[in-house]
Amino acid sequence: MRVIQKFFVASMLMWAIPIAILYAFNHNMLPGASNLSPYSGTLVSGFLAVISVNVIIAFYIYLAMREPADKHEPDPKFVAEAKASINQPTGDAQQSSQAVKKEQ
């Protein structure tokens, strides 16, 4: 359940922080933002918003890599069904192999 919570928090931050950065630049809430030309302010705020999303993604990946691997066990029923479906021949595979044999 903690994985879902981390994903939800990261998703909310990826949405909220770039908007907060853009809002702060457009309303001169950051020091030095009022000294920039409108063109420069737009570029700087856009770059910072994009960088903030990338930082959040990197942090989320870091947290995901720290999750213990032995904690997550696959469902045995799902694994058994997957193995059975791999071992079961399909009709298309048999037909294509028969067509290859006929050509030889």
Residue pairs with C-beta under 8 A, 6 or more apart in sequence:
3 64
3 67
6 60
6 63
6 64
7 60
10 56
10 57
10 59
10 60
13 56
14 53
14 56
14 57
17 49
17 52
17 53
17 56
18 49
18 50
18 52
18 53
19 49
21 45
21 48
21 49
21 52
22 45
22 46
22 49
23 29
24 30
24 33
24 45
25 33
25 41
25 42
25 44
25 45
25 48
26 41
26 45
28 34
33 41
36 44
